[in-house]
Amino acid sequence: MKITDSIQPGQGEEIIEKEPQVSPRSQSRRVALQALYQWQLTNASVLEIMKQFSEDGYLEQLDFDLFKELLNQVTEEAGDLDQMYVDFIDRDIKRLDPVERAILRIGSYELRSKLETPYKVVINEAVELAKRFGAEESHKFVNGVLDKVAKQVRSLEVNA
């Protein structure tokens, strides 16, 4: 039952849709996406971004180790991660939306390096990020690209 199910229109009360509870790992990916977006646009250092996010209270209720790993590794390996999906995109990599680029980098990193996370979970998490933060059709684009990356880097798991 949604919170709005018991409220009838016209009762003069504000209708508030409560967001479903987000897991600490999902929250880590959300905050990492926001940090990577900022990194791409400002060229601020990872330490500066982490300090700012900590001061602003964004590092609460998440898996800090995962957040830190994603932010550090994706920034260090951005070029290598881009090479994992560049053949599967329909435009020049420089023309990719910064949100889509950050999501593809996170997804590519997790597909390659976080083998304990099933590939379907990695793709689903990336699609959810694209739905929440990307353009209208971003989730379809992200899904298609990461599915191809998964077939390349986790072929045994995908074909099982």
Secondary structure, DSSP 8 states (H G I E B T S, - for coil): --GGGG--TTSS-----------HHHHHHHHHHHHHHHHHHH---HHHHHHHHHHTTTTSSS-HHHHHHHHHHHHHTHHHHHHHHGGG-SS-GGGS-HHHHHHHHHHHHHHHH-TTS-HHHHHHHHHHHHHHHS-TTHHHHHHHHHHHHHHHH-HHHHH-
